[in-house]
């Protein structure tokens, strides 16, 4: 019984911290940012990341790279796909979102980033 009195509040505190941390993560993602959703094992995502790195795009454009394997970012990706009237269950990565524009695939994203540099 004594253990239950300690464990229950501890679990509540931990869940509260996780909830607040997830909210803070998404709060830093604003509408004025270019969102690029990726996953760690996606080869097409790596092509986009390599391109951005080689061209120093993270210092030239307001890009935020989000790991779509994290539930908070997966949910955000689905919300952005809905804005573009895409079926969230059918989208993949890399996924680009900026000013209500959605793009899928490495080359379309690279082409758009090139345009944004001009």
N, C-alpha and C positions, 0 to 999 in steps of 0.2 A: 504494500500500500504506500509506503514511504517513497519507493522508487517511482510509482505512478505520479505522485505529487511533484516529483522533480522532472520526470520525462515529458509529461504533457506540456508544461510551460516552455520547456526547452524546444520541443518540436514546434510550438506556436511561434516562438522567437525566430527560429531558423526559417520557417515558411514565410514569415513576414519579411525577413532580410532578403530572401530570394525574390519575393514579389517586388519589393522596392528596387532591387538591383535590375530586374527585367524592365521595370518602368523607366529607370534612369537610362538604360541602354537605348531604348527606343526614343526617349526624349531628346537625345543628342542628334537624332536623325531629323533634319528639318527639310521643308519643301524646297529650299534653295540649294540643296545638294543633289549631285548626280549619284544615284544609288545603283551599285552594281552588286548583285547577289551572286555568290559563287559557292562552291563546296571544295573542300581540300583535295578530293581525288578526281575532280573533273578536268580532263585534258584540255577542253575548250576554254575553261576558266583560266587555266594556266597560260594559254596563248594570250588572252586579254591582259592578264597580270604582267606577263613578260613585256608585252607591247607598252603598257603603261609605265613600267619600270625603265625600259630602254629610252623612252621619250620624256621621262621625268614628269609625267602627267599629274601626279599627286600634288606637285607644287604649282602646277599651272591651271588646274581646274578643280572645282570643289567636289571632288570624288570621295565617296564613302564606300568601302568594300565591306559587304556584310556576308557572314557565313550562314548560308541557308540551312545548314544542318542544325542550327540552334533554333529551338521552337519559337522564340520571340521574333526572330528574323524570318523564319518560314511563314509565320502568320502575317507579318508585314508584307512579304512578297506576294502572298495571296491577295491581300487588300489592294496592293498596287496593280496587280493583274486584273482585278475586278474593275478598277478605274478605266482600264483600257478595253474592257469588255472581253477579256480573255478568260477561258475556263481555267481556274486556278489549279485544277487537278491535272491539266494537260501541259502546264508550262514546265520548263526545265531551266537549267543554268548553263551558261551565264545569262543573266536576266538584267536588263538595263531599264531604269525608270528615271525620268526627269521631265518635269512640267507636263504631266499627264501623257507622256510618250513612253511606250514600252517597246523594247527590242529584245529579240532572242538570238543567240548564236554569236560566235566570236567575230566573224567578219562584219556583220551589220553593226555591232557595237564599236569595233575599231573604226569603221568608216564614219560613224556618227561622232566619235571622239575627235577624229581628224577635222571634221567640219567645225566642231566647236572651238578648235584651236585657231581657226582663221578669223 
